[in-house]
Amino acid sequence: MGSREIKSPEDVRETAASLDGMSDSVHSKKLGVFFIESDNRRMAFGRGYTGGTTPVNIHGKPIADISKTGGWIAAFFIFGNEMAERMAYFGLSVNMVAFMFYVMHRPFSSSSNAVNNFLGISQASSVLGGFLADAYLGRYWTIAIFTTIYLAGLTGITLCATMKIFVPNQDQCDQLSLVLGSCEPAKSWQMLYLYTVLYITAFGAAGIRPCVSSFGADQFDERTKDYKTLLDRFFNFFYLSVTIGAIVAFTLVVYIQIKLGWGAAFGSLAIAMGISNLLFFAGTPLYRHRLPGGSPLTRVVQVLVAAFKKRNVPFTRSELIGLYELPGRHSAIKGSGKIPHTNDFRYKVLLFILCPYHKFMRCDFQIFWYFRSLDKAALQLKEDGRNPSPWRLCTVTQVEEVKILIKLIPIPACTIMLNVVLTEFLTLSVQQAYTLNTHIGKLKLPVTCMPVFPGLSVFLVLCLYYSIFVPISRRITGHPHGASQLQRVGIGLFISILSVAWAGAFERFRRGYAIRHGYEVSFLTPMPDLSAYWLLIQYCLIGIAEVFSIVGLLEFLYEEAPDAMKSIGSAYAALAGGLGCFVASIINSIVKAITRNPENKQQSWLSQNINTGKFDYFYWLLTILSVINFFIFLYSARSYKYRTEQTFEVRETKQDTQAEDS
């Protein structure tokens, strides 16, 4: 069997002068890189190279008959776990604000911020779950451990809502007392207990979220011809399971709360989570696993350290051997295939240390650390020896991993603003709904059920996605799946702008109506002649935006992330969601501080009395920020090059097969 020698296009070495001068020509010149790959390691569709990514069973052994594992049957067990997790997540997010207000006697604003922090922590700390999965535990065991933690947190919340010792006295606390803030507040230890079990739940969710979608996608064989189609459908069905969980949370759980109380509502979430855990473990014999590849954080730091150590080594040095990569079939990283060297990303990394002097500027304490190129981490010199330290010399694959992680950052970062809007809608629109008529004929829909409508729109869009959107968009774009992953993210961001702009327009009309008809003070009294279903427009638009952006982002991150960092790639999406929650809280605090003037008795835009506040101004502020974010995304998406689009010059060489495997 012959072998192929892969090299970067335009084998041209850069001169020391061009590197030192950092001229524009640096970006057009290419490093010659050579390492051996065997013919049988090409992935489907020419997308990179596999190797070391062969699925194994739960014991880490090769699967004897891979056809009896994985596929849609295994994925459905995973869908069930995700459905229950999302049911609990949304059930807490929509009910906890009301629970803190009506039972724990906390103001709406502080209750909303507490729930925002819960949402933020559960998503932002997903990086920890992704790290543990990719580095040590694997995705299966990470899910298994953190679902148990999740269940423990839900059980603690159920006890809080069930036992009177954990809540303040409810006697003589009617609606007027709640409005005036004269009800007995929760004791500090009671709030401490509630926050503790709430954040335990958030920690459990953080471990599950980055692993479930990646673990589900692992069940499909990347060597099959229809892999791309299966992966595309998987992520749509995955998000459909998320949506079903949300719909159940916004309807059935709310109904249980109204009929049976808070303890029964939170208890139903714990029971559902327990059943889903059993379902997940029942599918264990069917799952395909990927071996964890060791600490990705260590590998990233090794690249940065090695590049810094060789920062002054020119690429034309006489002792230069080339860029380092292991020969033969296997990557140095467990669970990962080799990644060819790329020239499209000559990245300058800026880190910060105290430095008294720099050639570009003089200052007593200049904070500047400059790497000419991450490629220098793989620059092999004669002095490195036969067994070089990974802190001095890294493989090309390891360097490329870091490049990929950095290149991915702008895309999920641009979805932070979408998550800000989603977070604000989840809390502020509930306050709007309290002032509106929620009757459908003789049926009165509870206010806390209103967020179900984005879920219903998501459900509808996903059901019609392949029958309507894909054929129409395919004719326009020529893309086999209707739109590329980044195009879908962009469509979602644009629709989110329409959603928040409409929210501002309707809120201006709603507030004016309330003032004209004498409801300025009675902000918890529904206005019978103004229907809450005007909110459906903003709900449905944000639901459609969520489908396109989040599903496209999840698929994008899974495909583009390195083999041994799939969970961390998925964690990027969850991290963007968490940062969106935190940014929402920060924006709320800033707006309250700037727009409130106690001396003139001027209330903030986000006043607890929505009829005297200026929620419409706040929505338009979000619209402006969303527009700015959209243009930043367009620039980032236009600059991004998919890994599938990277081309490499492949040159036949006369290498002995035995030498390749040695």
URWO-V499943 format. One record per residue. N is the residue number from 0. RES is the residue in three letters. SS is DSSP state (hx for helix, st for strand, lp for the rest). Layout:
n->N res->RES ss->SS
n->N res->RES ss->SS
This chain:
n->0 res->MET ss->lp
n->1 res->GLY ss->lp
n->2 res->SER ss->st
n->3 res->ARG ss->st
n->4 res->GLU ss->st
n->5 res->ILE ss->st
n->6 res->LYS ss->st
n->7 res->SER ss->lp
n->8 res->PRO ss->lp
n->9 res->GLU ss->lp
n->10 res->ASP ss->lp
n->11 res->VAL ss->lp
n->12 res->ARG ss->lp
n->13 res->GLU ss->lp
n->14 res->THR ss->lp
n->15 res->ALA ss->hx
n->16 res->ALA ss->hx
n->17 res->SER ss->hx
n->18 res->LEU ss->hx
n->19 res->ASP ss->hx
n->20 res->GLY ss->hx
n->21 res->MET ss->lp
n->22 res->SER ss->lp
n->23 res->ASP ss->hx
n->24 res->SER ss->hx
n->25 res->VAL ss->hx
n->26 res->HIS ss->hx
n->27 res->SER ss->hx
n->28 res->LYS ss->lp
n->29 res->LYS ss->lp
n->30 res->LEU ss->lp
n->31 res->GLY ss->lp
n->32 res->VAL ss->lp
n->33 res->PHE ss->lp
n->34 res->PHE ss->st
n->35 res->ILE ss->st
n->36 res->GLU ss->st
n->37 res->SER ss->st
n->38 res->ASP ss->hx
n->39 res->ASN ss->hx
n->40 res->ARG ss->hx
n->41 res->ARG ss->st
n->42 res->MET ss->lp
n->43 res->ALA ss->hx
n->44 res->PHE ss->hx
n->45 res->GLY ss->hx
n->46 res->ARG ss->lp
n->47 res->GLY ss->lp
n->48 res->TYR ss->st
n->49 res->THR ss->lp
n->50 res->GLY ss->lp
n->51 res->GLY ss->lp
n->52 res->THR ss->lp
n->53 res->THR ss->lp
n->54 res->PRO ss->lp
n->55 res->VAL ss->st
n->56 res->ASN ss->lp
n->57 res->ILE ss->lp
n->58 res->HIS ss->lp
n->59 res->GLY ss->lp
n->60 res->LYS ss->lp
n->61 res->PRO ss->st
n->62 res->ILE ss->lp
n->63 res->ALA ss->lp
n->64 res->ASP ss->lp
n->65 res->ILE ss->hx
n->66 res->SER ss->hx
n->67 res->LYS ss->hx
n->68 res->THR ss->lp
n->69 res->GLY ss->lp
n->70 res->GLY ss->hx
n->71 res->TRP ss->hx
n->72 res->ILE ss->hx
n->73 res->ALA ss->hx
n->74 res->ALA ss->hx
n->75 res->PHE ss->hx
n->76 res->PHE ss->hx
n->77 res->ILE ss->hx
n->78 res->PHE ss->hx
n->79 res->GLY ss->hx
n->80 res->ASN ss->hx
n->81 res->GLU ss->hx
n->82 res->MET ss->hx
n->83 res->ALA ss->hx
n->84 res->GLU ss->hx
n->85 res->ARG ss->hx
n->86 res->MET ss->hx
n->87 res->ALA ss->hx
n->88 res->TYR ss->hx
n->89 res->PHE ss->hx
n->90 res->GLY ss->hx
n->91 res->LEU ss->hx
n->92 res->SER ss->hx
n->93 res->VAL ss->hx
n->94 res->ASN ss->hx
n->95 res->MET ss->hx
n->96 res->VAL ss->hx
n->97 res->ALA ss->hx
n->98 res->PHE ss->hx
n->99 res->MET ss->hx
n->100 res->PHE ss->hx
n->101 res->TYR ss->hx
n->102 res->VAL ss->lp
n->103 res->MET ss->lp
n->104 res->HIS ss->lp
n->105 res->ARG ss->lp
n->106 res->PRO ss->lp
n->107 res->PHE ss->hx
n->108 res->SER ss->hx
n->109 res->SER ss->hx
n->110 res->SER ss->hx
n->111 res->SER ss->hx
n->112 res->ASN ss->hx
n->113 res->ALA ss->hx
n->114 res->VAL ss->hx
n->115 res->ASN ss->hx
n->116 res->ASN ss->hx
n->117 res->PHE ss->hx
n->118 res->LEU ss->hx
n->119 res->GLY ss->hx
n->120 res->ILE ss->hx
n->121 res->SER ss->hx
n->122 res->GLN ss->hx
n->123 res->ALA ss->hx
n->124 res->SER ss->lp
n->125 res->SER ss->hx
n->126 res->VAL ss->hx
n->127 res->LEU ss->hx
n->128 res->GLY ss->hx
n->129 res->GLY ss->hx
n->130 res->PHE ss->hx
n->131 res->LEU ss->hx
n->132 res->ALA ss->hx
n->133 res->ASP ss->hx
n->134 res->ALA ss->hx
n->135 res->TYR ss->hx
n->136 res->LEU ss->hx
n->137 res->GLY ss->hx
n->138 res->ARG ss->hx
n->139 res->TYR ss->hx
n->140 res->TRP ss->hx
n->141 res->THR ss->hx
n->142 res->ILE ss->hx
n->143 res->ALA ss->hx
n->144 res->ILE ss->hx
n->145 res->PHE ss->hx
n->146 res->THR ss->hx
n->147 res->THR ss->hx
n->148 res->ILE ss->hx
n->149 res->TYR ss->hx
n->150 res->LEU ss->hx
n->151 res->ALA ss->hx
n->152 res->GLY ss->hx
n->153 res->LEU ss->hx
n->154 res->THR ss->hx
n->155 res->GLY ss->hx
n->156 res->ILE ss->hx
n->157 res->THR ss->hx
n->158 res->LEU ss->hx
n->159 res->CYS ss->hx
n->160 res->ALA ss->hx
n->161 res->THR ss->hx
n->162 res->MET ss->lp
n->163 res->LYS ss->hx
n->164 res->ILE ss->hx
n->165 res->PHE ss->hx
n->166 res->VAL ss->lp
n->167 res->PRO ss->lp
n->168 res->ASN ss->lp
n->169 res->GLN ss->lp
n->170 res->ASP ss->lp
n->171 res->GLN ss->lp
n->172 res->CYS ss->lp
n->173 res->ASP ss->lp
n->174 res->GLN ss->hx
n->175 res->LEU ss->hx
n->176 res->SER ss->hx
n->177 res->LEU ss->hx
n->178 res->VAL ss->hx
n->179 res->LEU ss->hx
n->180 res->GLY ss->lp
n->181 res->SER ss->lp
n->182 res->CYS ss->lp
n->183 res->GLU ss->lp
n->184 res->PRO ss->lp
n->185 res->ALA ss->lp
n->186 res->LYS ss->lp
n->187 res->SER ss->hx
n->188 res->TRP ss->hx
n->189 res->GLN ss->hx
n->190 res->MET ss->hx
n->191 res->LEU ss->hx
n->192 res->TYR ss->hx
n->193 res->LEU ss->hx
n->194 res->TYR ss->hx
n->195 res->THR ss->hx
n->196 res->VAL ss->hx
n->197 res->LEU ss->hx
n->198 res->TYR ss->hx
n->199 res->ILE ss->hx
n->200 res->THR ss->hx
n->201 res->ALA ss->hx
n->202 res->PHE ss->hx
n->203 res->GLY ss->hx
n->204 res->ALA ss->hx
n->205 res->ALA ss->hx
n->206 res->GLY ss->hx
n->207 res->ILE ss->hx
n->208 res->ARG ss->hx
n->209 res->PRO ss->hx
n->210 res->CYS ss->hx
n->211 res->VAL ss->hx
n->212 res->SER ss->hx
n->213 res->SER ss->hx
n->214 res->PHE ss->hx
n->215 res->GLY ss->hx
n->216 res->ALA ss->hx
n->217 res->ASP ss->lp
n->218 res->GLN ss->lp
n->219 res->PHE ss->lp
n->220 res->ASP ss->lp
n->221 res->GLU ss->lp
n->222 res->ARG ss->lp
n->223 res->THR ss->lp
n->224 res->LYS ss->lp
n->225 res->ASP ss->lp
n->226 res->TYR ss->hx
n->227 res->LYS ss->hx
n->228 res->THR ss->hx
n->229 res->LEU ss->hx
n->230 res->LEU ss->hx
n->231 res->ASP ss->hx
n->232 res->ARG ss->hx
n->233 res->PHE ss->hx
n->234 res->PHE ss->hx
n->235 res->ASN ss->hx
n->236 res->PHE ss->hx
n->237 res->PHE ss->hx
n->238 res->TYR ss->hx
n->239 res->LEU ss->hx
n->240 res->SER ss->hx
n->241 res->VAL ss->hx
n->242 res->THR ss->hx
n->243 res->ILE ss->hx
n->244 res->GLY ss->hx
n->245 res->ALA ss->hx
n->246 res->ILE ss->hx
n->247 res->VAL ss->hx
n->248 res->ALA ss->hx
n->249 res->PHE ss->hx
n->250 res->THR ss->hx
n->251 res->LEU ss->hx
n->252 res->VAL ss->hx
n->253 res->VAL ss->hx
n->254 res->TYR ss->hx
n->255 res->ILE ss->hx
n->256 res->GLN ss->hx
n->257 res->ILE ss->hx
n->258 res->LYS ss->hx
n->259 res->LEU ss->hx
n->260 res->GLY ss->lp
n->261 res->TRP ss->hx
n->262 res->GLY ss->hx
n->263 res->ALA ss->hx
n->264 res->ALA ss->hx
n->265 res->PHE ss->hx
n->266 res->GLY ss->hx
n->267 res->SER ss->hx
n->268 res->LEU ss->hx
n->269 res->ALA ss->hx
n->270 res->ILE ss->hx
n->271 res->ALA ss->hx
n->272 res->MET ss->hx
n->273 res->GLY ss->hx
n->274 res->ILE ss->hx
n->275 res->SER ss->hx
n->276 res->ASN ss->hx
n->277 res->LEU ss->hx
n->278 res->LEU ss->hx
n->279 res->PHE ss->hx
n->280 res->PHE ss->hx
n->281 res->ALA ss->hx
n->282 res->GLY ss->lp
n->283 res->THR ss->hx
n->284 res->PRO ss->hx
n->285 res->LEU ss->hx
n->286 res->TYR ss->lp
n->287 res->ARG ss->lp
n->288 res->HIS ss->st
n->289 res->ARG ss->lp
n->290 res->LEU ss->lp
n->291 res->PRO ss->lp
n->292 res->GLY ss->lp
n->293 res->GLY ss->lp
n->294 res->SER ss->lp
n->295 res->PRO ss->hx
n->296 res->LEU ss->hx
n->297 res->THR ss->hx
n->298 res->ARG ss->hx
n->299 res->VAL ss->hx
n->300 res->VAL ss->hx
n->301 res->GLN ss->hx
n->302 res->VAL ss->hx
n->303 res->LEU ss->hx
n->304 res->VAL ss->hx
n->305 res->ALA ss->hx
n->306 res->ALA ss->hx
n->307 res->PHE ss->hx
n->308 res->LYS ss->hx
n->309 res->LYS ss->lp
n->310 res->ARG ss->lp
n->311 res->ASN ss->lp
n->312 res->VAL ss->lp
n->313 res->PRO ss->lp
n->314 res->PHE ss->lp
n->315 res->THR ss->lp
n->316 res->ARG ss->lp
n->317 res->SER ss->lp
n->318 res->GLU ss->lp
n->319 res->LEU ss->st
n->320 res->ILE ss->st
n->321 res->GLY ss->st
n->322 res->LEU ss->st
n->323 res->TYR ss->lp
n->324 res->GLU ss->lp
n->325 res->LEU ss->lp
n->326 res->PRO ss->lp
n->327 res->GLY ss->lp
n->328 res->ARG ss->lp
n->329 res->HIS ss->lp
n->330 res->SER ss->lp
n->331 res->ALA ss->lp
n->332 res->ILE ss->lp
n->333 res->LYS ss->lp
n->334 res->GLY ss->lp
n->335 res->SER ss->lp
n->336 res->GLY ss->lp
n->337 res->LYS ss->lp
n->338 res->ILE ss->lp
n->339 res->PRO ss->lp
n->340 res->HIS ss->lp
n->341 res->THR ss->lp
n->342 res->ASN ss->lp
n->343 res->ASP ss->lp
n->344 res->PHE ss->lp
n->345 res->ARG ss->lp
n->346 res->TYR ss->lp
n->347 res->LYS ss->lp
n->348 res->VAL ss->lp
n->349 res->LEU ss->st
n->350 res->LEU ss->st
n->351 res->PHE ss->st
n->352 res->ILE ss->st
n->353 res->LEU ss->st
n->354 res->CYS ss->st
n->355 res->PRO ss->st
n->356 res->TYR ss->st
n->357 res->HIS ss->st
n->358 res->LYS ss->lp
n->359 res->PHE ss->lp
n->360 res->MET ss->st
n->361 res->ARG ss->st
n->362 res->CYS ss->st
n->363 res->ASP ss->st
n->364 res->PHE ss->st
n->365 res->GLN ss->st
n->366 res->ILE ss->st
n->367 res->PHE ss->st
n->368 res->TRP ss->st
n->369 res->TYR ss->st
n->370 res->PHE ss->lp
n->371 res->ARG ss->lp
n->372 res->SER ss->lp
n->373 res->LEU ss->hx
n->374 res->ASP ss->hx
n->375 res->LYS ss->hx
n->376 res->ALA ss->hx
n->377 res->ALA ss->hx
n->378 res->LEU ss->st
n->379 res->GLN ss->st
n->380 res->LEU ss->st
n->381 res->LYS ss->hx
n->382 res->GLU ss->hx
n->383 res->ASP ss->hx
n->384 res->GLY ss->lp
n->385 res->ARG ss->lp
n->386 res->ASN ss->lp
n->387 res->PRO ss->lp
n->388 res->SER ss->lp
n->389 res->PRO ss->lp
n->390 res->TRP ss->lp
n->391 res->ARG ss->lp
n->392 res->LEU ss->lp
n->393 res->CYS ss->lp
n->394 res->THR ss->lp
n->395 res->VAL ss->hx
n->396 res->THR ss->hx
n->397 res->GLN ss->hx
n->398 res->VAL ss->hx
n->399 res->GLU ss->hx
n->400 res->GLU ss->hx
n->401 res->VAL ss->hx
n->402 res->LYS ss->hx
n->403 res->ILE ss->hx
n->404 res->LEU ss->hx
n->405 res->ILE ss->hx
n->406 res->LYS ss->hx
n->407 res->LEU ss->hx
n->408 res->ILE ss->hx
n->409 res->PRO ss->hx
n->410 res->ILE ss->hx
n->411 res->PRO ss->hx
n->412 res->ALA ss->hx
n->413 res->CYS ss->lp
n->414 res->THR ss->lp
n->415 res->ILE ss->hx
n->416 res->MET ss->hx
n->417 res->LEU ss->hx
n->418 res->ASN ss->hx
n->419 res->VAL ss->hx
n->420 res->VAL ss->hx
n->421 res->LEU ss->hx
n->422 res->THR ss->hx
n->423 res->GLU ss->hx
n->424 res->PHE ss->hx
n->425 res->LEU ss->hx
n->426 res->THR ss->hx
n->427 res->LEU ss->hx
n->428 res->SER ss->hx
n->429 res->VAL ss->hx
n->430 res->GLN ss->hx
n->431 res->GLN ss->hx
n->432 res->ALA ss->hx
n->433 res->TYR ss->hx
n->434 res->THR ss->lp
n->435 res->LEU ss->st
n->436 res->ASN ss->st
n->437 res->THR ss->lp
n->438 res->HIS ss->st
n->439 res->ILE ss->st
n->440 res->GLY ss->lp
n->441 res->LYS ss->lp
n->442 res->LEU ss->st
n->443 res->LYS ss->st
n->444 res->LEU ss->lp
n->445 res->PRO ss->lp
n->446 res->VAL ss->hx
n->447 res->THR ss->hx
n->448 res->CYS ss->hx
n->449 res->MET ss->lp
n->450 res->PRO ss->lp
n->451 res->VAL ss->hx
n->452 res->PHE ss->hx
n->453 res->PRO ss->hx
n->454 res->GLY ss->hx
n->455 res->LEU ss->hx
n->456 res->SER ss->hx
n->457 res->VAL ss->hx
n->458 res->PHE ss->hx
n->459 res->LEU ss->hx
n->460 res->VAL ss->hx
n->461 res->LEU ss->hx
n->462 res->CYS ss->hx
n->463 res->LEU ss->hx
n->464 res->TYR ss->hx
n->465 res->TYR ss->hx
n->466 res->SER ss->hx
n->467 res->ILE ss->hx
n->468 res->PHE ss->hx
n->469 res->VAL ss->hx
n->470 res->PRO ss->hx
n->471 res->ILE ss->hx
n->472 res->SER ss->hx
n->473 res->ARG ss->hx
n->474 res->ARG ss->hx
n->475 res->ILE ss->hx
n->476 res->THR ss->hx
n->477 res->GLY ss->lp
n->478 res->HIS ss->lp
n->479 res->PRO ss->lp
n->480 res->HIS ss->lp
n->481 res->GLY ss->lp
n->482 res->ALA ss->lp
n->483 res->SER ss->lp
n->484 res->GLN ss->hx
n->485 res->LEU ss->hx
n->486 res->GLN ss->hx
n->487 res->ARG ss->hx
n->488 res->VAL ss->hx
n->489 res->GLY ss->hx
n->490 res->ILE ss->hx
n->491 res->GLY ss->hx
n->492 res->LEU ss->hx
n->493 res->PHE ss->hx
n->494 res->ILE ss->hx
n->495 res->SER ss->hx
n->496 res->ILE ss->hx
n->497 res->LEU ss->hx
n->498 res->SER ss->hx
n->499 res->VAL ss->hx
n->500 res->ALA ss->hx
n->501 res->TRP ss->hx
n->502 res->ALA ss->hx
n->503 res->GLY ss->hx
n->504 res->ALA ss->hx
n->505 res->PHE ss->hx
n->506 res->GLU ss->hx
n->507 res->ARG ss->hx
n->508 res->PHE ss->hx
n->509 res->ARG ss->hx
n->510 res->ARG ss->hx
n->511 res->GLY ss->hx
n->512 res->TYR ss->hx
n->513 res->ALA ss->hx
n->514 res->ILE ss->hx
n->515 res->ARG ss->hx
n->516 res->HIS ss->lp
n->517 res->GLY ss->lp
n->518 res->TYR ss->lp
n->519 res->GLU ss->lp
n->520 res->VAL ss->lp
n->521 res->SER ss->lp
n->522 res->PHE ss->lp
n->523 res->LEU ss->lp
n->524 res->THR ss->lp
n->525 res->PRO ss->lp
n->526 res->MET ss->st
n->527 res->PRO ss->st
n->528 res->ASP ss->st
n->529 res->LEU ss->st
n->530 res->SER ss->st
n->531 res->ALA ss->hx
n->532 res->TYR ss->hx
n->533 res->TRP ss->hx
n->534 res->LEU ss->hx
n->535 res->LEU ss->hx
n->536 res->ILE ss->hx
n->537 res->GLN ss->hx
n->538 res->TYR ss->hx
n->539 res->CYS ss->hx
n->540 res->LEU ss->hx
n->541 res->ILE ss->hx
n->542 res->GLY ss->hx
n->543 res->ILE ss->hx
n->544 res->ALA ss->hx
n->545 res->GLU ss->hx
n->546 res->VAL ss->hx
n->547 res->PHE ss->hx
n->548 res->SER ss->hx
n->549 res->ILE ss->hx
n->550 res->VAL ss->hx
n->551 res->GLY ss->hx
n->552 res->LEU ss->hx
n->553 res->LEU ss->hx
n->554 res->GLU ss->hx
n->555 res->PHE ss->hx
n->556 res->LEU ss->hx
n->557 res->TYR ss->hx
n->558 res->GLU ss->hx
n->559 res->GLU ss->hx
n->560 res->ALA ss->lp
n->561 res->PRO ss->lp
n->562 res->ASP ss->hx
n->563 res->ALA ss->hx
n->564 res->MET ss->hx
n->565 res->LYS ss->hx
n->566 res->SER ss->hx
n->567 res->ILE ss->hx
n->568 res->GLY ss->hx
n->569 res->SER ss->hx
n->570 res->ALA ss->hx
n->571 res->TYR ss->hx
n->572 res->ALA ss->hx
n->573 res->ALA ss->hx
n->574 res->LEU ss->hx
n->575 res->ALA ss->hx
n->576 res->GLY ss->hx
n->577 res->GLY ss->hx
n->578 res->LEU ss->hx
n->579 res->GLY ss->hx
n->580 res->CYS ss->hx
n->581 res->PHE ss->hx
n->582 res->VAL ss->hx
n->583 res->ALA ss->hx
n->584 res->SER ss->hx
n->585 res->ILE ss->hx
n->586 res->ILE ss->hx
n->587 res->ASN ss->hx
n->588 res->SER ss->hx
n->589 res->ILE ss->hx
n->590 res->VAL ss->hx
n->591 res->LYS ss->hx
n->592 res->ALA ss->hx
n->593 res->ILE ss->hx
n->594 res->THR ss->hx
n->595 res->ARG ss->lp
n->596 res->ASN ss->st
n->597 res->PRO ss->hx
n->598 res->GLU ss->hx
n->599 res->ASN ss->hx
n->600 res->LYS ss->lp
n->601 res->GLN ss->st
n->602 res->GLN ss->lp
n->603 res->SER ss->lp
n->604 res->TRP ss->lp
n->605 res->LEU ss->lp
n->606 res->SER ss->lp
n->607 res->GLN ss->lp
n->608 res->ASN ss->lp
n->609 res->ILE ss->lp
n->610 res->ASN ss->lp
n->611 res->THR ss->lp
n->612 res->GLY ss->lp
n->613 res->LYS ss->lp
n->614 res->PHE ss->hx
n->615 res->ASP ss->hx
n->616 res->TYR ss->hx
n->617 res->PHE ss->hx
n->618 res->TYR ss->hx
n->619 res->TRP ss->hx
n->620 res->LEU ss->hx
n->621 res->LEU ss->hx
n->622 res->THR ss->hx
n->623 res->ILE ss->hx
n->624 res->LEU ss->hx
n->625 res->SER ss->hx
n->626 res->VAL ss->hx
n->627 res->ILE ss->hx
n->628 res->ASN ss->hx
n->629 res->PHE ss->hx
n->630 res->PHE ss->hx
n->631 res->ILE ss->hx
n->632 res->PHE ss->hx
n->633 res->LEU ss->hx
n->634 res->TYR ss->hx
n->635 res->SER ss->hx
n->636 res->ALA ss->hx
n->637 res->ARG ss->hx
n->638 res->SER ss->hx
n->639 res->TYR ss->lp
n->640 res->LYS ss->lp
n->641 res->TYR ss->lp
n->642 res->ARG ss->hx
n->643 res->THR ss->hx
n->644 res->GLU ss->hx
n->645 res->GLN ss->lp
n->646 res->THR ss->lp
n->647 res->PHE ss->lp
n->648 res->GLU ss->st
n->649 res->VAL ss->st
n->650 res->ARG ss->st
n->651 res->GLU ss->st
n->652 res->THR ss->st
n->653 res->LYS ss->lp
n->654 res->GLN ss->lp
n->655 res->ASP ss->lp
n->656 res->THR ss->hx
n->657 res->GLN ss->hx
n->658 res->ALA ss->hx
n->659 res->GLU ss->hx
n->660 res->ASP ss->hx
n->661 res->SER ss->lp
